[in-house]
Amino acid sequence: MLITLADYRRIYSTIHSLLLADSVNSHEASMLFSVYGAQILKRHFGIPAQPMVGAAAYHLGLQAKILTFGAYQAGTLQSSHSQHHWWVEADGWMLDFMAPLFPVLVKRAGKEAKVEPWMMQKSMVKVKKSLASVNQQGDFLLLENNSLGSLKMSQMVTEKAHIQRGKLALDWFVKTPKKMPSPLQVTYKDAQPNGKSKLVTYSSFLINGSW
């Protein structure tokens, strides 16, 4: 593995705590988990990491089967402005820091399946070439869309809240086994009235397995 389960859990929990505090829309979550997660890997682990976007498919077991992100068109899974997913690529590995929320996504899809909130960290040599090849638990398909990524990132840098939250994630995070400082007092520079602040509590999320 590129990072330990404990550090993956710490990265996820740090970002998740900040997103919960700001009531971030779910359609933005995978992008923010990816962008913030890649930044944390770079600063705190010295790992060159890159957020990626496109279509994706994960096999979550016989009950839930395949969780897809994108639309199946012209015989292939394709991403678009409204249907896509984000992950991180680093040193030949892929990490999806949103994976512990897969049980929520499966439930929203109307599937009555037991899915564990596990880590998604896979060697890129195991990525499948087609959706038809994703047929066993843990199999995954990633289809990058670089033009969509450039567009989404250019839009993100204009959102001051996203940029500020990313800096908070970088400054707040500490590697295990050190204890996370909590609560974190956040002051929003552009808030009205000026200097508005609130406390963000760190909530460690239970992740005890891996896809």
N, C-alpha and C positions, 0 to 999 in steps of 0.2 A: 504494500500500500504506500501511497504517497504521504499521507498523514494518518495519525492514529484515530481510532473511533472516538476517543475522548476529545481530541482537538476538533474533529468534525462536529461533534455534539456542541462544543463550545462556540464554534463559528456560527452554526445554525441558531443556537439559542441567543447569541448576541444580536444577530440581525432580526430574528423573530420578535424579541422583546421590544426593539425599536419600532418595528412595523406595527405591532399591536398597540403601542402607545400612541401612534399617529393614525390609527384606523385606516391603514393603506388599503386601497382597493385591491381585491384579489387578482385582477387581470394584470396588475403591475408587479405582483409579487415575484414571479420567476425571474424577471429582469433584475430586480433589486437584489435578490439573493445571489444572483450570478455576478453582478457588478461589484457589490460590496464584498462578496466572498473572494473574488479574484484579487481585490485590493488588499484584503487581509493576508492572503497567501503570499503576496509580494512583499509586504512590509514586515510581517512577523515571522515568516518562514523562509524568506529569501527565494521563493519559488516563482519563476516566471509564469504567470497565469493569465489567461485571456478569456473574457466572457464571450460566449458564442450563442447564436440564435438560429432557429430553423424549425424544421419538423422533427418530431421525435416519437419513439414508441418504446415502451417498457413492458416486459412480461412480468406480471406481479403474482403469478401462480394460477392454479387451475380454477379457483373460484372467480377472481377478478379478471383473469386472462390479461388482455393487452390494453394498457392505457396509452392512448395516442394523443398527440398534439399536432394539429394540422388537418387538412382535408384530403381525402383520397380522390385524386383526379388523374385522368389519363393513365391509369394503371400504376400510379405511384403516390406516395404521401407527400403533399406539398404544403409549404408554409405561406402565410399571407400576413398582411398588416394586423388582422384580427385573430388569426389562428396560428399560433406559433408557441415556442417554448425556448427557455434559456438554460444553459449549463456552462460549466467552466472546463477548459482544457489546459493541462499543465504537464509538461515533461512526459508526454505520452499517456497521460491519464485523463479521464473525464470525471468530474465531480458535479453532482446535482445537489445543491444545498437546499432545494425545496422538497427533496424526496420525503422527509418526515411528514409532509402534509399530503402525501398520496392517499392515505385513508380518507381524508376529507374530500378529495377530488373524486374518488371512486364512489363515495356515498352520494355526492352531488349528481353523478352520472346515473343514479338510480339503481346501482348494483348492490345487492345484499350479500356482500362478500367481506370476509375478515382479512384485512390487510394490515400488516405491521408498519409502524413508523420507523423504518430502517434507514440506514445510510446507503447512498448511491455513490460508489467510488469504484470505477472500473478501468482496467487497462484498455487503451484504444485499439489494441490488436484484437480485442474480442467484439468490436462493433460489427453488427450484421450489415449485409449489403442490400437487403430488401426486407420489406415487411413480412413476406412469406417465410423468411428465415427466423423470425422472432417467434419461436414456438415452445420455449422452455423457460421456467422461472429464472429471472436474472438476465435473459437475453435483452439486448437493446439495439435500437436503430437511431442514428443521428444523421440528419441531412441538413448541412449548413446552408444558410442563406446570407451571404456576405453583404449584399446590397441592402437587405432589410436591417441587418445589424448596424450598418453605417447610418441609415436613416433614424433608427431608434436611438442610437447613442447621441446623434446631433440634436435630437429633440430633448433627451434627458438633460444635457448640459445647460439647457435654458430653464430647467426646473430647480429653483434655488432650494426648495425643501429636500429634494432628492440628494443634491450635492452636500448640503449641511448634514443630513442624516448619515451619508456615507463617511464623512469626516468623523462624526460621532462614533460610528462603528469601529473605525480604525483606532481612534484614541482610547476607546473604552476597553477593547478586547485585550486580554492577556492570555498567554498560553498556559495550558495545564502543566503542572498541578497547582499553579498559583490560583488564589481565589479571586473571582470577579468582584470588583467593587460595586456595591449596590446599596441604596438606589443611586442612580446617576441624575444629577441636577442638570437639566437642559435649559439653556436660554436661547430663544429664537430671535435672531437678529432682525428679521424683517416682520416680526409679529406686531400687531397693534393691540394694546398699547406697547410702545417700545420697551424691550427688556422683559417681556412676558416669559415666565419660566414654569417648568413642571418637573416632577420627579419620575424617572423611568426605572422600574424595578426589573432586575435581571431574573428571568425565569428559566431554570435549567430544564430542558425537555428530555424525557426519557427516550433514548435511542440505544437499543441493546443488541442490534443485529445489522446485517448487511445484505443487500440484494446481490 
